[in-house]
Amino acid sequence: MASILPEVLRNTPLFANLPPEDLRRVAEIALPRHYEKKDSIFREGERADGFYVVGVGRVKIFKLSENGKEQVLHLIGPGQSFAEATIFEGGTFPAHAEALEGCDVVFLPKRPFTDLLEKNPRIALRMMASLSRWLKRMTDLVESISLRDVEARLVRYLSDELAVGGTPIRDGAVLDLNVSKTVLASRLGTVPETFSRTLKKLQDEGKIRVKGKQIRIMKADSLFSILD
């Protein structure tokens, strides 16, 4: 992992456009870490001492209610960073992070990174853009859960994931769900049973075809019209 640190960093939007010299400086303070499936990366309330970039695998960010119910806030994949806000806020982590599978991540410790930001304003500007994207994600999540029904949330998720993968929204487009249906149901603010019923309804209507964890779009115009 250590040998490919610069490549991992270069592939995340936060550092993608940095000159080689700046990227080298970031790589010098970065620490590779490995987590097995279900390993805790950090827990809500723990001291926030840095942030992370995913190299391999997927991570879920979630909150727990008082009765232990889990609400997934984000699903983080390769090339994505998380917990950046802790660099500026300090204090503690506001949520839990857990490996969904075997993960290789890059940890960027707070103090060395803030020292680097002071000397390299270009990195700070890139980081502000990343935090703005996170804020939009959170705003969209709150809007989706509070204002949309489960079907609309699912269709929005399919639309967003196709866009992230660079797949045009059209008949025949295929999306592979790389998380369990339980995790995805939590991400959509519902329970697995309701999520499964929603999938079945859309399939019965001929809008999608589900095979295992693969979803094929059959009637794109009809399916995504709910988002208009």
Backbone hydrogen bonds, N-H to C=O, Kabsch-Sander energy under -0.5 kcal/mol:
donor,donor_aa,acceptor,acceptor_aa,energy
4,I,1,M,-1.2
5,L,2,A,-1.2
8,V,4,I,-2.4
9,L,5,L,-2.6
10,R,6,P,-2.5
11,N,7,E,-1.4
12,T,9,L,-1.5
15,F,12,T,-1.8
16,A,12,T,-1.1
18,L,15,F,-1.7
23,L,19,P,-2.4
24,R,20,P,-2.3
25,R,21,E,-1.7
26,V,22,D,-2.0
27,A,23,L,-2.5
28,E,24,R,-1.7
29,I,25,R,-0.8
29,I,26,V,-1.0
30,A,26,V,-0.8
31,L,107,F,-2.6
33,R,105,V,-2.8
35,Y,103,C,-2.7
38,K,99,A,-3.0
39,D,36,E,-2.3
41,I,97,A,-2.8
42,F,97,A,-1.3
45,G,93,F,-2.8
46,E,43,R,-2.3
48,A,91,G,-2.6
49,D,47,R,-0.8
51,F,108,L,-1.9
52,Y,82,F,-2.3
53,V,106,V,-2.1
54,V,80,Q,-2.7
55,G,104,D,-2.7
56,V,104,D,-2.0
59,V,76,I,-2.5
60,K,98,E,-2.7
61,I,74,H,-2.6
62,F,96,H,-2.2
63,K,71,Q,-2.2
65,S,69,K,-2.5
68,G,65,S,-1.8
71,Q,63,K,-2.5
72,V,70,E,-0.5
73,L,61,I,-3.2
74,H,61,I,-1.6
76,I,59,V,-3.6
79,G,54,V,-3.1
80,Q,77,G,-2.0
82,F,52,Y,-2.2
86,T,83,A,-1.1
87,I,84,E,-2.1
88,F,85,A,-1.0
89,E,85,A,-2.6
90,G,86,T,-1.8
93,F,46,E,-2.6
96,H,62,F,-3.1
97,A,42,F,-2.6
98,E,60,K,-2.1
99,A,39,D,-2.4
100,L,58,R,-2.7
101,E,58,R,-0.8
103,C,35,Y,-3.3
104,D,56,V,-1.9
105,V,33,R,-2.9
105,V,103,C,-0.5
106,V,53,V,-3.2
107,F,31,L,-3.2
108,L,51,F,-3.1
110,K,49,D,-2.6
113,F,109,P,-1.8
114,T,110,K,-2.8
115,D,111,R,-2.1
116,L,112,P,-1.7
117,L,113,F,-2.2
118,E,114,T,-1.9
119,K,115,D,-1.0
120,N,116,L,-1.3
123,I,120,N,-1.3
124,A,120,N,-1.1
125,L,121,P,-2.2
126,R,122,R,-1.8
127,M,123,I,-2.1
128,M,124,A,-2.0
129,A,125,L,-1.6
130,S,126,R,-1.8
131,L,127,M,-2.5
132,S,128,M,-1.9
133,R,129,A,-1.7
134,W,130,S,-1.9
135,L,131,L,-2.3
136,K,132,S,-2.0
137,R,133,R,-2.3
138,M,134,W,-2.4
139,T,135,L,-2.4
140,D,136,K,-2.8
141,L,137,R,-2.4
142,V,138,M,-2.5
143,E,139,T,-2.4
144,S,140,D,-2.7
145,I,141,L,-2.5
146,S,142,V,-2.3
147,L,143,E,-2.6
148,R,144,S,-1.7
153,R,149,D,-2.2
154,L,150,V,-2.5
155,V,151,E,-2.4
156,R,152,A,-2.4
157,Y,153,R,-2.3
158,L,154,L,-2.6
159,S,155,V,-2.4
160,D,156,R,-2.6
161,E,157,Y,-2.7
162,L,158,L,-2.2
163,A,159,S,-1.9
164,V,160,D,-2.4
165,G,161,E,-2.0
166,G,163,A,-1.2
167,T,162,L,-2.8
170,R,168,P,-0.9
172,G,217,I,-4.0
173,A,170,R,-1.9
175,L,215,I,-2.8
177,L,175,L,-0.6
177,L,213,K,-3.7
178,N,176,D,-0.9
184,L,180,S,-2.4
185,A,181,K,-2.5
186,S,182,T,-2.0
187,R,183,V,-2.3
188,L,184,L,-1.7
189,G,186,S,-1.5
190,T,185,A,-2.5
195,F,191,V,-2.3
196,S,192,P,-2.7
197,R,193,E,-2.1
198,T,194,T,-2.2
199,L,195,F,-2.3
200,K,196,S,-2.4
201,K,197,R,-2.5
202,L,198,T,-2.2
203,Q,199,L,-2.1
204,D,200,K,-3.1
205,E,201,K,-1.7
206,G,203,Q,-1.6
207,K,202,L,-2.2
208,I,202,L,-1.0
209,R,216,R,-2.0
211,K,214,Q,-2.7
214,Q,211,K,-2.2
215,I,175,L,-2.9
216,R,209,R,-2.8
217,I,173,A,-3.2
218,M,207,K,-2.7
218,M,216,R,-0.5
219,K,207,K,-1.7
223,L,219,K,-2.8
224,F,220,A,-2.7
225,S,221,D,-0.7
226,I,223,L,-0.8
227,L,224,F,-1.5
228,D,225,S,-1.4
